[in-house]
Amino acid sequence: MYAVIKTGGKQYKVAEGDFLKVEKLEGLVGDTVEFGEVLMVGGEAIKVGAPLVAGAKVTAKVAVQGRDKKVLVFKSKRRKNTRKLIGHRQHHTVLKIEKINA
């Protein structure tokens, strides 16, 4: 059984036991998170929502709260001898999908 959920402005296809890296969600490691925005549930019978599947819910557990690798941003202005190097590390949450309720 699988489902398509929406979180952080993106859509993800998930199945039970999967690990999923999403935008940062509030909560400590070990906390349970429920997603009510389920767009589709598949398996033996496919249920497609318009836009959401009524009564469907995906339960996940927070596995890791972390940060991505550093992305370097380099800015310069021509002929002005002006340069700036900026680093950015995005926060993310890794989830373990526990249960899909259709």
Secondary structure, 3 states (H helix, E strand, C coil): CEEEEEECCEEEEEECCCEEEEECCCCCCCCEEEECCEEEEECCCCEECCCCCCCCEEEEEEEEEEECCCEEEEEEECCCCEEEEEEECCEEEEEEEEEEEC
